[in-house]
Amino acid sequence: MLDIDSWAFVFSVRPSEVEANLDCFPFDRGRGIEIVDHSRGPVGSLVAVHSSFEFSMRVPGGETIPTAGLTWVGVHQGHRRRGLLTAMMADHFARSRTRGEPVSTLFAAEPGIYQRYGYGLAARDLHMKLGRKPELRDVPGSDELTVTLESCSLEDHGAIVREFQARYQRPGSNATIPDSQLASLLVDTESNREGAEPLRFATVCNGDVVVAWATFRRKGTWEDSEPDGVTKVIAWGATTAAATRRLWSVLTDLDLMTSTRSWAMAVDDPLVHLLVDERAAKPDVRDNLWVRILDVKAALEGRGYESDADVVVRIADAQIPENAGLWRVTIAGGVAHVSPDAGSSPDLTLGIQELGAAYLGGVRIEALVHAALVTENTPGAAGALGNAMASPLAPVSNFMF
Ligand SMILES: CC(C)(COP(=O)(O)OP(=O)(O)OC[C@H]1O[C@@H](n2cnc3c(N)ncnc32)[C@H](O)[C@@H]1OP(=O)(O)O)[C@@H](O)C(=O)NCCC(=O)NCCS
């Protein structure tokens, strides 16, 4: 498995790191494709792998939904473009549905890969290059929060991250984290360092309550005898504006570092508003989380809503026929009731990719109508569903998998 993925993702694993890497692969859900025709190579050798992390994802309304986080997808370079990924995706969808997971998510190595399988871009994030100690607007109470900086370890910090994420309200974030995903987040291997220091862990507390955390590495370089180090933040989360301010005040003011690379910053994150000179941070919008709706009824009924609506949608789904067709979505009191409605004419017509894009409330249905990706058959229907599905907090996944 590691051999296939090191071919696919161009990395090498030191013998001493094999165990640590295998701890990050969810073997109970992993699948491979092996050669059965000797004209393709040695019969029985593995040529493609994938797996998925099983977790609950936070969705709008504060609910959580069982999710299959697709991961470790790799096809050996000698066997690419013969349909192996397509075969694995069909297998992933069927098994996730059988397990009762209405949604699959992923981070895309290349954005062009997964849209053909119905994944929609549901969360965008900002990548920023913060200078040393950028000026931030005041937040009362921020300076009183305590900060601890330590070497990162699964044993010391796994429980902190899990407990924090269970409380974290950002749509798109993990509310639960399986062991293998936690290992990939917190286990440090030398091959991953790219010349930087071992993984570090920052904890921000208000009394006994963890209000922010981050993993990061510093790379200490010198330019013409001047320190020019870079701090790279790998994963992070903060629950309040005060915690956000305290965390980033520390991460941007480490000795000998001249810049801090941040990512997984929601487009409405408090830090964006606290930065006095946002332009200097050169915010760069990227694709964060892709969402694939595997079960329309369970997915739509599994999240909360901002307002009432009653619309009939016609959904097209090339891979999962059970999703395709006409559905009546009746939303009242923040709760949706979704049922097949073959007899009605649609108010909106959309593909499963667009439903996935809108699912976390960060992309409005009306914007997809403006982009000619959704058809509004009944005037006002896109606005009604868009208002209901919008999220007051922009979605983001605060760590990659
Ligand atoms: C991406 C990858 C898994 C594709 O595997 P594959 O077996 O070659 O894919 P398939 O043969 O099933 O291709 C299916 C379709 O996707 C397209 N496709 C595959 N990789 C693509 C890419 N990187 N960008 C755009 N389109 C891509 C193919 O052209 C094909 O299109 P078609 O259906 O119109 O003919 C493989 O190339 C790989 O391992 N890449 C490196 C690792 C990686 O990026 N993994 C994904 C991690 S998120």
The ligand as an SDF file (V2000), in Angstrom:
LIG
                    3D

 48 50  0  0  0  0  0  0  0  0999 V2000
   -5.5110   10.8170   -9.9000 C   0  0  0  0  0  0  0  0  0  0  0  0
   -5.3760    9.3150  -10.1080 C   0  0  0  0  0  0  0  0  0  0  0  0
   -5.8630    8.5960   -8.8300 C   0  0  0  0  0  0  0  0  0  0  0  0
   -6.2450    8.9260  -11.2970 C   0  0  0  0  0  0  0  0  0  0  0  0
   -6.2570    7.5090  -11.4360 O   0  0  0  0  0  0  0  0  0  0  0  0
   -6.5660    6.8070  -12.8390 P   0  0  0  0  0  0  0  0  0  0  0  0
   -6.7730    5.3500  -12.5570 O   0  0  0  0  0  0  0  0  0  0  0  0
   -5.5710    7.1910  -13.8280 O   0  0  0  0  0  0  0  0  0  0  0  0
   -7.9710    7.4610  -13.2200 O   0  0  0  0  0  0  0  0  0  0  0  0
   -9.0210    6.8940  -14.2830 P   0  0  0  0  0  0  0  0  0  0  0  0
   -8.2980    6.1290  -15.3710 O   0  0  0  0  0  0  0  0  0  0  0  0
  -10.0880    6.1410  -13.5670 O   0  0  0  0  0  0  0  0  0  0  0  0
   -9.5550    8.2660  -14.8660 O   0  0  0  0  0  0  0  0  0  0  0  0
  -10.8590    8.6490  -14.7950 C   0  0  0  0  0  0  0  0  0  0  0  0
  -11.0280    9.9880  -15.4520 C   0  0  0  0  0  0  0  0  0  0  0  0
  -10.3820   10.9920  -14.6620 O   0  0  0  0  0  0  0  0  0  0  0  0
   -9.4790   11.7390  -15.4760 C   0  0  0  0  0  0  0  0  0  0  0  0
   -8.3480   12.1190  -14.6260 N   0  0  0  0  0  0  0  0  0  0  0  0
   -7.5530   11.2890  -13.9460 C   0  0  0  0  0  0  0  0  0  0  0  0
   -6.6270   11.9780  -13.2710 N   0  0  0  0  0  0  0  0  0  0  0  0
   -6.8330   13.2830  -13.5370 C   0  0  0  0  0  0  0  0  0  0  0  0
   -6.2000   14.4900  -13.1410 C   0  0  0  0  0  0  0  0  0  0  0  0
   -5.1280   14.4860  -12.3370 N   0  0  0  0  0  0  0  0  0  0  0  0
   -6.6790   15.6550  -13.6020 N   0  0  0  0  0  0  0  0  0  0  0  0
   -7.7450   15.6820  -14.4360 C   0  0  0  0  0  0  0  0  0  0  0  0
   -8.3970   14.5550  -14.8470 N   0  0  0  0  0  0  0  0  0  0  0  0
   -7.9430   13.3750  -14.4080 C   0  0  0  0  0  0  0  0  0  0  0  0
   -9.0970   10.7740  -16.5850 C   0  0  0  0  0  0  0  0  0  0  0  0
   -8.6260   11.4590  -17.6980 O   0  0  0  0  0  0  0  0  0  0  0  0
  -10.4100   10.0670  -16.8350 C   0  0  0  0  0  0  0  0  0  0  0  0
  -11.2560   10.9140  -17.6000 O   0  0  0  0  0  0  0  0  0  0  0  0
  -12.4020   10.3230  -18.5590 P   0  0  0  0  0  0  0  0  0  0  0  0
  -13.3500    9.5540  -17.6690 O   0  0  0  0  0  0  0  0  0  0  0  0
  -13.0050   11.5250  -19.1650 O   0  0  0  0  0  0  0  0  0  0  0  0
  -11.6900    9.4190  -19.5170 O   0  0  0  0  0  0  0  0  0  0  0  0
   -3.9100    8.8840  -10.4080 C   0  0  0  0  0  0  0  0  0  0  0  0
   -3.4770    9.5400  -11.5680 O   0  0  0  0  0  0  0  0  0  0  0  0
   -2.9560    9.1610   -9.2640 C   0  0  0  0  0  0  0  0  0  0  0  0
   -2.7060    8.2970   -8.4410 O   0  0  0  0  0  0  0  0  0  0  0  0
   -2.4250   10.4150   -9.2320 N   0  0  0  0  0  0  0  0  0  0  0  0
   -1.4580   10.8280   -8.2170 C   0  0  0  0  0  0  0  0  0  0  0  0
   -2.0430   10.8470   -6.8030 C   0  0  0  0  0  0  0  0  0  0  0  0
   -3.2970   11.6710   -6.6810 C   0  0  0  0  0  0  0  0  0  0  0  0
   -3.3890   12.7700   -7.1880 O   0  0  0  0  0  0  0  0  0  0  0  0
   -4.2820   11.1130   -5.9850 N   0  0  0  0  0  0  0  0  0  0  0  0
   -5.5220   11.7960   -5.6760 C   0  0  0  0  0  0  0  0  0  0  0  0
   -5.4170   12.3070   -4.3050 C   0  0  0  0  0  0  0  0  0  0  0  0
   -6.6460   13.4410   -3.8560 S   0  0  0  0  0  0  0  0  0  0  0  0
  1  2  1  0
  2  3  1  0
  2  4  1  0
  2 36  1  0
  4  5  1  0
  5  6  1  0
  6  7  2  0
  6  8  1  0
  6  9  1  0
  9 10  1  0
 10 11  2  0
 10 12  1  0
 10 13  1  0
 13 14  1  0
 14 15  1  0
 15 16  1  0
 15 30  1  0
 16 17  1  0
 17 18  1  0
 17 28  1  0
 18 19  1  0
 18 27  1  0
 19 20  2  0
 20 21  1  0
 21 22  1  0
 21 27  2  0
 22 23  1  0
 22 24  2  0
 24 25  1  0
 25 26  2  0
 26 27  1  0
 28 29  1  0
 28 30  1  0
 30 31  1  0
 31 32  1  0
 32 33  2  0
 32 34  1  0
 32 35  1  0
 36 37  1  0
 36 38  1  0
 38 39  2  0
 38 40  1  0
 40 41  1  0
 41 42  1  0
 42 43  1  0
 43 44  2  0
 43 45  1  0
 45 46  1  0
 46 47  1  0
 47 48  1  0
M  END
$$$$
